[in-house]
Amino acid sequence: MGEKTSAHPGAAGRAVAADRPGNIRNVVLVGHSGSGKTTLVEALALATGAVNRAGRVEDGAAVSDYDEIEHRQQRSVQLSLVPVEWAGIKINLLDTPGYADFVGELRAGLRAADAALFVVSAAEGVEGVAGATRMLWEECAAVGMPRAIVVTHLEAARADFEEMTETCRAAFGGESGDGVLPLYLPLHGKEGPDGHRPVAGLVGLLTQRVFDYSSGTRTETAPDDDQLPLIEEARNRLIEGIIAESEDETLMDRYLGGEEIDVKTLVEDLERAVARGSFHRVLAAEVVKTASDPYVGRVSLVRVFSGTLRPDETVHVSGHGLEDRGHEDHDVDERIGALSQPFGKQQRQLSQAIAGDIACVAKLVSAETGDTLSAKNAPLLMEPWLMPDPLLPVAIEAHSKADEDKLSHSLARLVAEDPTMRLEHNPHTHQVVLWCLGEAHRDVALERLRTRYGVQVDVVPHKVSLRETFGSRATGRGRHVKQSGGHGQYAICEIEVEPLPGGSGIEFVDKVVGGAVPRQFIPSVEKGVRAQAARGVAAGYPLVDVRVTLLDGKAHSVDSSDAAFQTAGALALREAAAETRIHLLEPVAEVRVLVSDDYVGPVMSDLSGRRGRVVGTEQSGSGRTLVRAEVPEIEIGRYAVDLRSLSHGTGRFSRSYARHEPMPPQIADRVREQAENGS
């Protein structure tokens, strides 16, 4: 758009409509936090006449950063849509957060888009295209999504366009680097007192036209004689790169033979090269984001892939594949409400949404992020998108009784909006746990509970599922005898407890002879033993991997009962536990860390410091290593945060339960002490 001179008039304040799918483009902006994505969206909205003035992120006036949380944190935390119109084409600009904790919003934007603009800052150096951005580039390449790079912050004192260009060539341009070439070069003005030469304009390499902004308005001229040598090498390299990607095998010969290739042909070949891996559309529509509006209820942002979506029609809503994150499978028919087009926080009414467009649908009660909408008589299901696992546990409790009454429903709605969040009701620790992507993700979730749903929660220490087992064989006698008038209580049992291999659970064996314990009460003893085992015998954690043998006992013809023998069984197990060392067992996770080769050493050292055992490493693609280790879960509660810092954003990891193992005595003693003190 750098060489256009006029915008579509009158676009501000109204919905942008398209008459056919070929006139719609969905473009997602991708880049690290602070790279200038939102500022770029504001500039594009102004240039196209969608707004009358560009807003600023700093003062909360930006169109796409409208959430109260974004104003307070001074950064994007959610996907936003800004539709604009240019030369008869509707362009849906999808502004995404750059911070790693909000990658779910980013992936929603990628899912809805046809092309991606990777925004990098000339002032940030290599960090602008660090690991996370590079991985996203590769993901887009894998699905053939067209990509372009926008370099921002050229006016900054420490900006270095040439260095950033070379960095992008190395990161994104393949082995030769020729996949990344600039279309424009910055022209620097006079050197100031501080030695800085500000950018005064741009030169288009294909058109060889100079756009000078030094006077405050843009003027277009031909390059000076002294400027031509500066652009000749870059122009030749760009033309050769475009021709190499073209489908005309004779074009390179013509160019190398000295023939001047006209600009129109070069631009057409450039467009063909960029779009060669264009996104292959599939049938149906998809919910790319779900949100709750205090006035209209649940609102679904939908990308239409085929057909036309109209208000008040009935559609089939399908959602599958995210059961492990608290999203139940569902297949229902629902009548949609009004259609609208979001423009930042505004909603502009639409009469329909055609294939290729993005619109908001009101009143889809069951629809969640990632669901498929299809015709009622021809239901379809799109494959769920790949989402990172939330690996930071946040245990929460309702702050008050009033909060407790609303908590369950509010959490369900929160998780329905965000597929990168997982809700767990842990049956072993009896905690409610929100699994998040990082601390910023956690903070936003808690603030939304408070501001959007009116629920105040307290964050409490997260507990791992510890267990107990016997260190050696032991015996115990349970005596429950009470006489207090009327029917008394009488039950005595003697047991032997011995440890079993890990994973054995609890075995109960009956070796009573001579009817010392009547047959009808033997299940009562077992029930009491198992109930006490579930409560624990030392620090309040479930007892596992033991064999309990009932050897002997006594009963009374009148006072013995099921309840009495249950109590006796529990007492016997506690007495046996008092005679031996009780080991605490901690869960051990199998951890797989994918990290840049530069950080393999620090990652392995860090894992060892967490009592981890590295069990293997292997190469995983160019410049990356997969590290496999077994690490106690109690040591990796914050690993999602720590790995990001340790690897400068290049590391990812997964975890899965492996087994329970004995905890080192000194750590076990500390856990017991905390349990005794009630902390």
Protein Blocks (a to p, Z undefined) as FASTA:
>chain_A
ZZpcbdcehkgopacddfbfklcccddddddehilmmmmmmmmmmmnopambdcdfklop
afklmbfklmmnopafbdcdddddeehiacddddddfbfklmmmmmmmmmmpmbdcdddd
fklmmmlmgmklmmmmmmmmmnopacddddehklpmkbcfklmmmmmmmmmnojnopmpc
cfbdcddddddfkopacdfbdcdfklopacdfknopacdddddfklmmmmmmmmmmmmmm
mmmmpmbfklmmmmmnopacdfklmmmmmmmmmmmmgccddeddddfbdcddfklopadd
dddfbdjddehiacddddehilmnopacdddddddddddddehjbccddfbdcehiacdd
ehilklcghiacddfklccddddddddddfbdcddddfbfklmmmmmmmmmmmmmmmmkb
ccdddfklopacdddfbfklmmmmmmmmmmmnopacdddddddddddddfbdcddddddd
ddeehjddddddddddddddehklpadddfbehhlagfklmmmmmmmmmmmmmnopknop
acehiacddfbdcddfklgcfklmmmmmmmmmmmmmmmpccddddddddddddddfklmm
mmmmmmmmnopacfbdcdedehiacddddddfklmmmmmmmmmmmnnopaccddddfbdc
dddfklmmmmmmmmmnoZZ
